[in-house]
Structure formats: C-alpha cells, structure tokens
C-alpha cells in the first residue's frame, strides 16, 4: 500500500492551526520547536520557555545570536516586543500554577489512556532527559504530542500500556503523527485526520490498538 506521510514541517503547521490566538504556549525540545515557525502575524501566540522566557520570538539569524538568550533546547532565539526573561523558578511557577494554556511535547510512547512517556526509553545505555516535561504534562491546560507514528523498527508508539518510564498519567489530549491526528477521549482514541492514501483499517493495523473513526463527527 502506498500512502503519504506528513513531513515534520507539515505536522508543525497542523499543530499551529489548532492553537488559538492569545494562547500561552510551551514548545518542547526537538520536533515541537518547529511549531513556532507556523504562527501567522495576524494571530498572536505567546511562547514560553521553561528556562525563563515569555514572548519568545523566532530563532536568531546567523551572526546575531546572543549567548544569553536561548530556549530550553539551547538554541539562540529572539525576544519579541513586550517579551521578558526571568529566573527559571518563576518560569516553573507559571507552569505549576496552571498558567500555560497548551504545551507541545515529543514522545517515545502514548497510551490509549493518554499516559505519556517522553523522558527515557528505559534502555540501559539511554541518556535520560527530564527537563520540564513532567511539570508541563501535569501543569498545562492541554497537552499535545508530536511524534512519528512508528519506531525505526516499525512498532507503534501508540500503545495499550506504556513500556517506557512514565512522564505523566492521563495527560495527553491530542496526538499528531506523520500518519494521523488522533484525540484521546473518554470513548477511546478518535481519529480526526489520516494522510492521503492510507485507509482507516490499515492505520488501525499499524497502530495495533483500538481506534474510533471520527473523521465525519467533528
């Protein structure tokens, strides 16, 4: 079967479309940072970084980097007019106080219950990377996950139960992969969109867990 796959930029653009204007948003390390490239000028979104930035702008142009102005990925960024930077303890107080509307995180696995694993694979030689993921998963009002649908070995990253160490339980609201957009709901995993050329049945086979076709139900 031949079907398309969303590129990372297409996934990022799709996530950006779901983020309302005037939202306070944290973008996780890795693929989620691309989401910031897809906000239009007529729709203000205030980007937060857990190392102490609010009103973060796009990456700094080559030759204009400020080593003291970086995001949580250590990438040199810019600060938009009205933006601010502050101690990371204040930044985490914003997260833990429920002041972040949406966070977008990468993941190793997401379960059918919305449990998240994204800080460690559990492998003996893997390097753990907690960062602010546990606080964001528990403190943000909505949690979106961006990830490849399958591992390099062809195994689904959407699972019945996590086998990787847990980041947070029942926290994920929506999953964006290179094959589909899926909501985590009380009635199960509801598929909202599928890439061109991929049938629902084949998506369900690749995913390996129960899915509900919600593409016509809004």
C-alpha positions in Angstrom: 0.0 0.0 0.0 1.3 3.4 -1.0 0.4 6.4 1.2 1.8 9.8 2.1 3.5 10.8 5.3 3.3 14.2 6.8 6.7 15.9 7.0 7.9 17.4 10.2 7.0 20.9 8.9 3.5 19.7 7.8 3.0 18.3 11.3 4.1 21.5 12.9 1.9 23.6 10.7 -1.1 21.3 11.6 -0.4 21.7 15.3 -0.1 25.5 14.9 -3.6 25.7 13.3 -5.1 24.2 16.4 -3.6 26.8 18.8 -6.0 29.7 19.4 -4.8 33.3 19.3 -3.7 34.8 22.6 -2.7 31.4 24.0 0.3 30.9 26.2 2.2 28.0 24.7 5.3 26.0 25.6 7.1 24.1 22.8 9.1 21.1 23.9 12.6 20.1 22.8 13.0 18.7 19.3 10.2 18.5 16.8 7.8 20.7 18.7 10.1 23.7 18.3 9.1 23.8 14.6 5.6 24.8 15.6 6.8 28.3 16.3 7.6 28.8 12.6 4.0 28.5 11.6 2.1 31.2 13.5 0.8 33.9 11.3 1.3 37.6 12.0 -2.4 38.2 12.5 -2.7 35.6 15.3 -0.6 36.4 18.3 0.6 33.4 20.3 2.8 34.0 23.4 5.6 31.4 23.5 7.0 30.4 26.9 10.3 28.6 27.6 10.9 26.8 30.9 14.4 28.3 31.2 12.8 31.7 31.7 11.4 33.3 28.6 7.9 34.7 27.8 7.2 36.3 24.4 9.9 34.3 22.7 10.5 35.1 19.0 11.9 33.0 16.2 15.5 31.6 16.1 18.2 34.2 16.0 19.6 34.9 12.5 23.2 33.7 11.9 25.7 36.2 13.2 23.1 37.8 15.5 23.0 35.2 18.3 23.0 36.3 21.9 24.5 33.5 24.1 22.4 34.7 27.0 19.2 34.4 25.0 18.4 30.7 24.3 15.5 28.4 24.6 15.2 25.2 26.5 16.9 23.4 23.6 19.9 25.8 23.9 19.1 27.3 20.5 19.7 31.0 20.2 16.3 32.8 19.9 14.9 36.3 19.8 12.6 38.2 22.2 9.5 39.9 20.7 8.5 43.4 21.8 6.9 43.1 25.3 8.7 39.9 26.0 10.5 39.2 29.2 13.1 36.8 30.7 13.3 35.8 34.3 14.5 33.2 36.8 13.7 29.6 35.9 12.0 29.2 39.3 9.4 31.8 38.2 9.1 30.0 34.9 8.2 26.8 36.6 5.8 28.6 38.9 3.9 29.6 35.8 3.8 26.0 34.7 2.8 24.6 38.1 0.3 27.3 38.6 -1.7 26.3 35.5 -0.8 29.4 33.5 0.3 27.6 30.3 -2.7 27.0 28.0 -1.0 24.4 25.7 2.2 22.6 25.7 3.5 20.6 22.7 5.8 17.7 23.6 7.6 14.9 21.8 7.2 11.4 23.0 8.5 7.8 22.9 5.1 6.4 23.6 1.5 7.5 24.3 -1.0 5.0 25.7 -4.7 4.7 24.9 -5.5 6.4 28.2 -3.3 9.4 27.3 -0.4 8.4 29.5 2.9 9.9 28.3 6.5 8.6 28.2 9.0 11.0 26.8 12.0 11.3 29.1 13.6 7.9 29.0 13.3 4.8 26.8 14.3 2.5 29.7 17.2 1.2 27.8 20.4 0.7 29.9 22.5 2.8 27.6 19.9 5.6 27.1 20.5 9.1 28.5 17.5 10.4 30.5 16.3 13.9 29.7 13.6 15.0 32.1 13.8 18.8 31.5 10.4 20.4 32.2 8.3 17.6 30.7 6.8 16.2 33.9 5.8 19.7 35.1 4.4 20.7 31.7 2.5 17.4 31.3 0.9 17.9 34.7 0.5 21.7 34.7 -0.5 22.8 31.2 -4.2 23.0 30.5 -3.9 21.0 27.3 -1.1 18.6 26.2 -0.4 18.0 22.5 2.1 15.3 21.4 4.1 15.4 18.2 5.9 12.1 17.2 6.5 9.6 14.5 3.7 7.0 14.4 6.1 4.1 14.3 9.6 3.4 15.7 12.5 2.7 13.4 11.7 -1.0 14.0 8.2 -0.4 12.7 6.5 -0.7 16.2 3.6 1.6 17.1 4.4 4.4 19.5 0.7 4.4 20.4 0.3 1.5 22.8 -2.2 -0.1 25.2 0.2 0.4 28.1 3.5 2.2 28.4 6.6 0.1 28.4 8.9 3.2 28.7 9.2 5.0 32.1 6.2 7.2 32.7 6.3 11.0 32.4 2.7 11.6 33.5 -0.6 9.7 33.5 -3.8 10.6 31.6 -2.4 13.9 30.4 -2.4 13.8 26.6 -5.3 15.5 24.8 -4.3 15.1 21.1 -1.6 13.2 19.2 -0.1 14.4 15.9 1.9 11.9 14.0 3.2 11.6 10.5 0.2 9.4 9.6 -2.8 10.9 11.6 -4.3 13.3 14.1 -5.9 11.5 17.0 -7.8 12.7 20.0 -7.6 11.0 23.4 -11.2 10.9 24.6 -13.3 9.0 27.3 -14.6 6.8 24.5 -11.1 5.9 23.2 -8.7 7.1 20.6 -10.7 9.1 18.0 -9.0 9.6 14.6 -9.7 13.0 13.2 -7.4 13.0 10.1 -5.4 10.5 8.1 -2.7 11.1 5.5 -3.8 10.7 1.9 -3.8 7.2 0.6 -3.9 5.5 4.0 -7.1 3.6 4.8 -8.5 3.7 8.3 -8.2 -0.1 8.5 -4.5 0.0 7.7 -3.9 2.8 10.2 -5.6 0.6 12.8 -3.4 -2.3 11.8 -0.2 -0.3 12.0 -1.3 1.3 15.4 -2.2 -2.0 17.0 -4.8 -0.6 19.4 -8.5 0.1 19.1 -9.3 3.3 17.1 -12.6 5.1 16.5 -13.1 6.7 13.1 -14.2 10.2 14.0 -13.4 12.0 10.7 -17.0 12.8 9.9 -18.2 13.6 13.5 -16.2 16.8 14.1 
